[in-house]
């Protein structure tokens, strides 16, 4: 295998595919490798950890067909460190030689037969607008769990709704729901659970894309294609919690507050929080709200924020990070916080539109 | 001045505890002097001699490990070892002198929390990683038992070391177990996972460098206790 291309093109491809490789210390060292495959003038760069696979296509010059599996992190660091300009790569069964200007590297490679067989995209192709999907992922994936002990909660539920696609994620402390209206990508009643890690990578890829995303849903995996990049993720098998039953139909208390004013105030009083579990208390009053953080060893922070409140006066406390993430996810100048009482789930949502809601469990305080 | 004169050597006998006002002089690789004060002199069944002060659960002020010989006179004890080092204890007043048969030492046991963590995780290995199945608790190796031996979802062997607080020595302990377990063709290759309630950053770095996974677990949650955090479901 042999080819030549611009350093920046190769860095981009290696960096993107490398995000799917397994970290050091995995059971299969070859999963730390990146597969470079040349056919004609087409280079395909692929990384996988078996759960997530990312492939990038690039057009290169001076090609000789072939395949090589090289240590992903190492060759990415090497190519990134080279001077700008053309880079030549040539491989045989033993090593990959990388050359640019006066720099020459020879890197030992993995046997090509050790690399896992890559999943083949399956299912019918449907498309989604990049903007809407990227925004929905930004709002929802943050609520997914990062703890592998409950794998179902590490996924984002994609389910068919009457008027489009719904994305739902929860880590049992908060729940984010976003409707993407008009996106009829799933059959009626269909739902799948996609790992949030894969969707975070997709969101990253969408950040620099425009136009449409092609989606193919197979029996055990889902494929997203964005320009030259293909992302394939295994689906999570299992039953997602019945989230609909968690969302109260009506709330007696409603707070309307400026989004940025609330965010800034929470971030300030949070400086007194000793750890992520120190709650921020919100005293809800008709004249406005008072935020308080109390840490026994360090002291107290309070801040008043102008707001409109209708309902019973009370104090409700939240994990400040979860509150910040919920408010950040809402678009618009104002947010609405609906509450039942200090110990039941509260809902954050925009004051206009009903496409997004963020259900947040309070923290019990004395 | 009170007794005691129990002459030479205590090897194999009961533990002897003496509280005495004394000075202590050590001569060997260096010289050290403890001025006159009340101290606890401990002569263990194996013949080792140590001098303690009344402060902190810490190592002795001075000591002589076996092999050594104790010549205990009424006014002076002299402990010597084959290297020619000597510990001289000059006794002014003896306040207490007792002997007690200690019996066999069962060895260090894990504290209650650590042992309970092992028990809870043996019952729920999936709390460490999805798909883990327990093979055996206290799986023996020729340098001691590893806390849990499991198989992952792909059937690969996983050795798990459990601590209350995850520090570097725990990672090194697991590395040693992995070396021994990898010699067994039925298990090889064995992956290591270090589990603790809290794992120090240095231990996490070492574990990553050794290819060992780290998992922090919530003891209260494993026990099914209410942690004060309300959940949606």
Interface residues (C-beta under 8 A of the other chain):
Chain A: X24 X25 X27 X148 X149 X151 X170 X172 X173 X174 X175 X241 X246 X277 X343 X345 X359 X361 X362 X363 X364
Chain B: X126 X127 X128 X129 X130 X154 X156 X189 X191 X208 X210 X211 X212 X213 X228 X229 X230 X231 X232 X233
